[in-house]
Amino acid sequence: MQGGSSALATGVGQATATIGTVDPTRSVAFGSFQSGSGQNLGRTTYALDDLVGVGAATLAVTSPTQITIDRANTADAADIGWFVVDFGG
């Protein structure tokens, strides 16, 4: 298992993180907190609405050495904690 954190600035909807080599067909990336419906949550100082979207993201293993973090709501900065588990064997 690998882990880290990626900061997304206000207005930024996508980030990538470099990971140690994994088999993308046998690996999964997820955020540090799962709220439901496949959305992973990070932390943010955004407090203007009751929507969790600023800190919500989807994560994917996109190559043997990279994950991609996507979020739709970029109204404020967010920090997304992430983990990658490789089920290779």
KAQUI-V722505 format. One record per residue. N is the residue number from 1. RES is the residue in one small letter. BURIAL is b if it has 9 or more other C-alpha atoms within 8 Angstrom, else e. Layout:
n/res/burial
N/RES/BURIAL
N/RES/BURIAL
//
This chain:
n/res/burial
1/m/e
2/q/e
3/g/e
4/g/e
5/s/e
6/s/b
7/a/e
8/l/b
9/a/b
10/t/b
11/g/e
12/v/e
13/g/b
14/q/b
15/a/b
16/t/b
17/a/e
18/t/e
19/i/b
20/g/e
21/t/e
22/v/b
23/d/b
24/p/b
25/t/e
26/r/b
27/s/b
28/v/b
29/a/b
30/f/b
31/g/b
32/s/b
33/f/e
34/q/b
35/s/e
36/g/e
37/s/e
38/g/e
39/q/b
40/n/b
41/l/b
42/g/b
43/r/e
44/t/b
45/t/e
46/y/b
47/a/e
48/l/e
49/d/e
50/d/e
51/l/e
52/v/e
53/g/b
54/v/b
55/g/b
56/a/b
57/a/b
58/t/b
59/l/b
60/a/b
61/v/b
62/t/b
63/s/e
64/p/b
65/t/b
66/q/b
67/i/b
68/t/b
69/i/b
70/d/b
71/r/b
72/a/b
73/n/b
74/t/b
75/a/e
76/d/b
77/a/b
78/a/b
79/d/b
80/i/b
81/g/b
82/w/b
83/f/b
84/v/b
85/v/b
86/d/b
87/f/e
88/g/e
89/g/e
//
